[in-house]
Amino acid sequence: MWPALNAGANDYVTKPYRAEELQARVQVGVRTVELQRELARRVKELEDAAAREKRLFELLPMCAWCRKIRNDEKLLNDLETFLRNPA
């Protein structure tokens, strides 16, 4: 029914157009682009934070929350157990 929308357009304006409607639709498009950019920025921040967390996990063998030590097999052991048998 609407070839432009079926082809991938997000919106359209019919002729004769009203200037107010055109301006409103352009503002919606601008807001959409701004939101997409902000979302992409936040996704990048989360990806960077996850990468930092992964690097820290690889560097620090002890969990600060549960106080368990990660062994060479990446398993968490109680601190007391690790100190008795660190290998």
C-alpha positions in Angstrom: 0.0 0.0 0.0 2.8 2.4 0.9 5.8 1.5 -1.3 8.2 3.9 0.4 7.5 2.4 3.9 7.7 -1.2 2.5 11.0 -0.3 1.0 12.4 0.8 4.4 11.4 4.5 4.8 10.6 5.5 8.4 8.1 8.2 7.4 6.8 10.1 4.5 4.9 13.4 3.8 2.2 13.6 1.1 1.8 16.6 -1.2 0.7 19.2 -0.7 2.5 19.3 2.6 2.0 21.6 5.5 5.1 23.3 6.7 4.2 22.6 10.4 3.8 18.9 9.7 7.1 18.7 7.8 8.9 20.5 10.6 7.4 18.2 13.2 8.4 15.1 11.3 11.9 16.4 10.8 12.2 17.0 14.5 11.1 13.4 15.2 13.8 12.2 12.8 16.4 14.4 14.6 15.4 13.0 18.0 15.5 9.5 16.6 19.1 10.0 15.3 20.2 11.6 18.6 18.7 8.7 20.6 20.4 6.1 18.4 23.8 7.9 18.9 23.3 8.1 22.6 22.4 4.4 22.7 25.5 3.5 20.7 27.6 5.6 23.1 26.2 3.8 26.1 26.6 0.4 24.5 30.3 1.3 23.9 30.7 2.4 27.5 29.2 -0.9 28.7 31.5 -2.9 26.3 34.5 -1.0 27.6 33.5 -1.6 31.2 33.0 -5.3 30.5 36.5 -5.5 29.0 38.0 -3.7 32.0 36.2 -6.1 34.3 37.5 -9.1 32.4 41.0 -7.8 32.5 40.7 -7.2 36.3 39.3 -10.7 36.8 42.3 -12.1 35.0 44.7 -10.0 37.1 43.2 -10.3 40.6 42.7 -13.9 41.8 40.6 -12.9 44.8 37.0 -12.0 44.8 36.6 -8.9 47.0 32.9 -9.7 47.7 33.0 -13.4 48.7 36.7 -13.5 49.7 37.5 -16.6 47.6 40.7 -17.2 45.7 40.7 -18.3 42.0 43.0 -21.2 41.3 44.8 -22.1 38.1 41.7 -24.0 36.9 39.6 -20.8 37.3 37.7 -22.4 40.3 37.0 -20.4 43.4 38.2 -21.8 46.8 37.8 -20.6 50.3 40.7 -18.4 51.4 41.6 -20.8 54.2 41.7 -23.8 51.8 43.8 -21.9 49.4 46.3 -20.9 52.1 46.6 -24.5 53.2 47.1 -25.8 49.7 48.0 -23.0 47.2 49.0 -25.4 44.4 
